Amino acid sequence: MSDGIWYWRQERRPDLPPTNHTPRQIEDFELKYPLLKDPFLVTGMCDVSIAPEILCRRSFGSVYVFLANVALILYLAKLQPIVASSTGEGEFIQLVLGGKKVKYVRAVMTEYGFPQKGPSPIFGDNISSIMMANNTRPADRTRHMDIRWFAIQEWVHVDKDIILIHISGLLNPTDAMTKALAWLKHYRHMSRAMGHLGSPFNTGRYKLVYRETDAIKALFIQPI
């Protein structure tokens, strides 16, 4: 039986160490997201569990779409349509699938009178996939991939509808949709997904920082 099931039944597993933290305290000291000033800016998060399917070894991915200062409004959790040959490739594919959902919600918000005032950030916890998407030319690990998966490069560099940002895997709430978690992370991520805690992007304690070196070219989060 998983830790999460025990937690939601208000029981304690005898082998778990005691904790003095309330759920709200857990939320306060563990969630570290940047402040997004536009309350209606569409924001996405993506994650992948590599090759859990026994038959074809396809990866299982999830996507969350938030309004910046409101709550989760859309989610996706399903097997990817093709088999990924590496973790970076699987995360790259999921960024494209997440980008489609973000662009769809951006169009809906614009039709309802809430035009987007900048690119929508999509957060992922895999640096290599973000670097592949930010790159404007084929890489050794992506030369074999179908052309349709490179649409995200146009969304980032030409349309400028999307910006890709790295986030720690510990802070990525889409983890709850792709893998089994201990009770602490399960509570944190699922409470966020169900709207009990609102959007993660209204804390205001962290900012985005761009780093470009020989090895890394991406946005990261750091304390203000």
N, C-alpha and C positions, 0 to 999 in steps of 0.2 A: 504494500500500500504506500502511495507516495506521501511525502511530507505535506504537500498542498492539501490533500484530502483530509489528513488529520487536522490541519489548521482550520479549515472551514467548518469542521465538526466541533470546533472549540475544545479539542482534546490535545494533550501533549504527548508526543512520543517519549517513552521513558529513556531512550538513548540520546535524546537531544539535550544540549547544554541549556541551562536557564538563561533567560534574557530579561533585562530590565527596561528595554526600549518598548514604547508604545508604537502602534502602527504609524501614527502621525510623526513621531520622532524619527522612525526609520525613513519615512518619506523625506523629511527635512534634510537629514545629513547625507543621504545617498543620491538624491537626484540632483544632477549638475547640468543644467541646460542653459543656453544663451537666451537673453531677452530679445524677443521679436516685437518691435514697437507697433506694427500694423496688426490690429486684432483680428483682421479677416484675411491675413495672408495664408494661403494654402501651404501646408508643410507635410512632408512625408518621411517615413522611416521604413527600412527594409532589413531583412535578415534571411538566412538560408541554412538549412540543415542538409549537409551533403550526403546524397545517396542512401536515404533510409528505405527506399522501395526495394524489396527483395528481388522482384522479377526483372526489371529493367534498369535498376540502380539510378533512377531519376532523383533529383533533389527536390526537397520540399521547402517552399519559400513563403514568406508572409510580408504583407505591406500594411502599414497604418497611414491614414491621411487625417491630419488635424487641421482645424483652424487655429491660428497661432495662439490666441489667448482665450479660446473657447473650450473645445473638447474634441475627442475623436469622432469623426463623422463617417468614415468609410474604412473597411478593412478587407483584406484578401488573404486567404490561406489555402494553398493548393500545390499540387505537384507541378514542377516546371515542364514545359512541353517537350524539351529535349534533354538528353543526358549531358551533364557538365563533366568535362575531363579534369577539372581542378577546382579547388575552392574559389580561386579568383574568378574563374569563368562563371561559376554558379552565382556568385555575388554580382558579377557584371550583368548577367541575364536578369537577375532580380531587380537591379537598378532600372533597367529598361521597363520591366513590367510595372514597377512602382512609378516611374515617370509617366507612363500612360494614364494611370489613375490620377496623378497630380494634375496633368494637363486637362483631363476631363473635368475635374472639380473646379479648376481655374476658369474654364469656359462657362460652367454653370454659374459660378459666382459673378462673373462679368455680366451674364444675361440678367441676373437678379439685381443689378445695380451696385455691385461691389467690385469695381475693377481692381486688378492686382497691381500694387505699387512697386513691384520689383520681382526679381526671380524667386521662385519657391525653393527653399532648401530641402534637400533630401538627405537624410542622415543614414550612414552605413558604417558598419564596424570592421570593414575590410579595406585596408589602404590600397592594396594592389588593384582592386576593382575600380576604385575611385580614380587612381592614376591612369588606368587604361581608358576610362571614360573621358578624362580630361585631355588625353593625348589625341592629337588630330591626325595621327598616322598609324597604320597597323603595327602591332607589336608581335613578337615571336609567339606569344601565347594566344593571340587572337586572329592570326592569319587564316585559320581554318574555319572561323565562324561565319555564319550566314550574314549577308549584308544588312538584313533587317535589324539585327541587334546593335548596329552602330548608329541607329537613329538618335540615341541619347547624346552623341557628340554634336549633332546639329541642334538639339534642344539646348545644350549648354553654350555652344560657341556662336551659333548663328541666331537662333530665336531668342536666346538669353531668357528663356522661361524657367530654367532650372539651374540651381547651383548645388554641387555635391560637397558634403561636409562629413569628415570622419568623427565618429563618436565611439567611446569605449563600449565594448560588448557588455559590460556590467550595467550600463545605463540604457541599453537598447530594449524598449518594452516589447518589440516584436519577437524577442527570444521566447516569450511565453507561448507563441503560436507554433514554434518550430521544434521545441525540445522539452523534455521533462525537467522541471526546476525544483529546487528545495523550497520550503514553505515561505521563506523570507522574500526571495525574488518573485515567487509566484504571486504573493499578495501584492507586492509593489507594482508589478507589471499588469496584472489583471485588473486591479483597482483603477489603474490609469486607463486601460482599454475600455472599461465599463463606464467611464465618465465620473467616477466617485471623487476623483482628485483634480478634475479639469485638465487643461492643457499643461504640458511640462514646460512650455516656453514663456511663462509669465513670472519666473522667479527673479530675474534681473541681476543675478549674482555672478554671471559668467559672460564672456564675450568671445567672438570669433576672431581667430588670428590666422593669417595666411603665412605659410612657410614654403619656401622654394629652395631646394638644395639639389645636389646631384642625384639623391636617392628619393626625395619626397617632394611632391608638388600638390598640396592640398590644404584645405581649411581645417583647423583644429579648434578645440574649446579650451580656454584657460580662465582662471578666476580673475575678476575685476580687481 
